[in-house]
């Protein structure tokens, strides 16, 4: 059994080298346009008591899944940018960390191609206010800041993997999920297990070498960033496609009990990883983290 960090990371590389799966061959098919992609109880508006027609529920399901899928594509592109930037300046590019990251980048590009194929089939109509205008300018500034700080970047990477993983798990297990979408989820979750393991392995050493500023950012400000990322997965334009008031519904969703519970479940894994890394004391969890996961 591997004992050192380098040996454990090298083992992840070995596993990735043995499991090169091209989704163009392994995940074939199409969304059934006549049926809803996912059931209403899996949507962000669950618990709001909305009275929609069957056609509206189908449209809302398609638009929500499209919004999450597009966010996933953009996240993976930023993950690629962050990892590439980090290891472009690595003194020893032969170390196991750099080697594994190259495996992960190859896997992420395959995932993104699959997600783009899915998004193209979904053909969303909603306009996303988070990708243009003032909100996009703020997002680009914050993103550039995060990419320059490895510890904070890895925390965001964990969150970007944990949240869709939970949604994909729930969708995969639900009988009302479109068969092709289920196969996309099963494929992606199997691949992402290694990525989560790698990020968790790196957290302790990144924390050990972090500055006081970076530690403060992780303990106090990271939860705010994670909340913003989570809330942006389903953007306000989605709700407008079925005649709802976009921003009003989006704000109601943010406060709804079912959404708060889902957010806590999705992001609890990030907090647990920080506790395991020694970054946060389980008996003295900072207020921002408690509020984020609903403790």
N, C-alpha and C positions, 0 to 999 in steps of 0.2 A: 504493500500500500504506500502511496506517496505521502511523504511527511513534511517536506518543506513547501513553502508557498510556490517556489519555482516549479517544483515537481508536480504540484497539484494543477497549476496552470498549464504545464506541458501536457498533462493528461487530457485536459480539455481540448488542446490542439489535436492530439491523437484521435480523440473521438470525432471531432469535426472533420478531420481528413478522411475518416472512414464513412462518414454520413453526408456525402455531397448529393443532395436531392434537388433536382431541377423541378420547380413547380409547374413548368410548362408541360412536363411529362407526368408528374405525380398527382397534380391537382387539375383535372380537366372538368369541363362542364360549363353550365351557365345558370344564372339566376332565373327562376321561374317567374316571369313577369305577371302571370295571372294570380299569384299568391303573395301574401305578405312575407317579407324576408325574415322577420322575427315577430314573436307574439307581443301584444300590447303591454303585458306585464313586465317585459324586459326593456321597455322604453323609458326615457328620462321622465316622462310626464306621468308615470305610474303613480297612483295615489292622489292625483289632483282632481279626480272626479269628472274628467272631460267627457262630454257626450259627442262622439264623432261617429260618422257613418263608417261602414266597412271599407269603403273606398278611401276615406280620409285616413283611417288607421293604416291601410296598406301604403299610402303615400308617405305618411309620417315615418313608418318603419323604414322605408327605402331611404328617405332623406336623413334620418338619424344614423343609419348604418353608413351612408355615404360620408356624412360629416366626420364620424369616428375614423373611417378608413382614410380619408384625406389627411386628417390630423396625424394618423399613424405614418403615412408616407412622409410628411414633412418632418416628423420627429426622427425617423430613421435617416433622413438626409442630414439633419443636424447632428445626429449621433456619429455619422460617418465623418462629417466635418470636424467634430470635436476630437475624435480619436486620431484622425489624420494629422491634425494640428499638433496634438500632444506628442505623437511619436516621430513627427518630422524633426523634432529637436532632441530626440532621445540620444544620449551619448553612445549607447550600445544598442544598435538596432537588431542585434542577434538575441537579445534577452527574451525569455519565454513570454513576457507580457506583450511585446511588440509582435511576436509571431502569432500569438492567439488572436490579437486584435485584427490581424490581416485575415484570419479565418472568419472572424465575426463580420468584418466589412463585406466579405464575399457573400456571406449568408444574408446580410441585411439588403444587399442589392437584389438578391433573388426574391426576398420577401416583398420588396417594394415593387418589383415587376408584377408579382401576383396581385398585390393590392391595387395597382393601377389597372390591371385587367378587370378586377372586381368593380372598381369605381367606374370604369367605362361602361360596364353592363348596368350599373345602377342608374347612370345618367341623371344625376341630381339637378334640380332646378333652383335650389336655394342659393341666395347670395350671402357670402360669408363676410361680415363686417370686420372680422379679425385679421383679414389678410390684405386690407388696403386702408388708406386713410391714417388718421392720428394713432389709432390703436395698433396698427401694424408698425408704425415708426417706433413706438414705445417697446413693442415686442422685440424688434430687431436690436434695439439698444440693450435690453436686458439679456437677450440671447448671447450677444457678443461678449457681454460681461461674464456670463456663466461659462462660456467656452474657454475663457482665459484662466479659470480657477478649477483645477482638476478635482478637488474634493467636492465642491458644489456640483460640478458637472456629473460626477458619478452618482450623487444623490438624485439628480434629475433623471439620469439614465435608469436607475432603479424604478423610479416612479413611472417613467414612460413605458417600462416593461410590465410592471405590476397591474396598472389600471386596465389596459386592454386585455391582459391575461384573465382577469376576473370576468370581464364582460364576455370574452370568448368562451370561457369555461361554462358560464351560465347558458349562453346561446347553444353551445355544443350539446349540452345535456337536455335541452328543451325539445319536446316532440314537435313544436310548432315552428322550428327553425328550418329555413330553406336548405335542402340537402347540399347544394354547392357551397353555400356560405358555411355550413357546418364543416365541410371538408377543408375549407380555407382555414378555419379556426383550429381544427385538429392539427393540421400541418404546422401552423405558426407556433402553437403552444409547445409542440415537441421540440422545435428548433430553439425557442426562446429560453428553455430551461437552462441551457448552457450559458447563455448570456447573463441571466440572473445570477448564476453561480459565480461567474467571473467577477461581476460587479461587487458581489458580497465578499469575495476573496480579497479584492483590492482595498475595500474600505478601511480596514484596520491600519494598513501601512500608510495610506493617505492621511488618515487622521493623526497618526503618530508624527508625521512630518509637516502637519499643517500649521499655519500662522495663527495668532490669536484672532485676527480678523476673519480668517476662513472658518475657524471654529464658531465664532459668533454668528456668522452668516448661516451656518448649518443649523445651529441650535435655535436661532430666533427668526431669521428671515426666510429660510428655505420653505417652511410651511406655507407662507403667504404665496410664494411662487408656485408651489405645488397646487394650492387651491385654485390659482388662476389658470394653470394648465388643465386641471381637471374640469373646471367650469367651461373651458373653451372647447372641449371635445364635441359638444353638441351646441352649435352656435345659434343665435337668435333667429337667423334667416330660415332655419329649418321649420320653425313653428308657423311662420308666415305662409308656407306653402299649403297649409290646410285652413287658412283663414283666421288663425289666432294672431293676437298682438305679440310680435316677436320678442321685444325686450321685456314686456310685462310678464310673458310666460316664462322667459328665461330666468328672470329674477324669482318667480314663484318656484321654479324647479330647483334653484340653488338652495332654497329654504325648506323644501319639502322633506318630510321625515324619511321617506324611502330613498331619496337621493343622498341625504346626509348619511344614512346607514350604509348605502353602497359605497360612498366615498371613504368612510371609515374602514370598511372591509378591504377596499382596494389599496389603501395607503398604509394600512397597519403593517404590512410587510416591510415597508421602507423604514418605519420606526423600529421595528424588530431588528433589522439589519444594523441600524445605528447603535442600538443597545448592545448587540453582539460584538460590535466593533469597539466598544468602550467609549463611544462618543456621547452617549446619553445614559444617565443612571436610571434604571427601570423604576426606582423608588422616588425619583425626582424629575419626572418628565416635564420639560418646559411647557408653559401655558400654550404657546402657539401650536405645539405638537399635540397636546391634549385636545385642543379645540378642533384640530384638523381631523383627527381620527375618532372624535366623539367619546373620549374618556372622561 
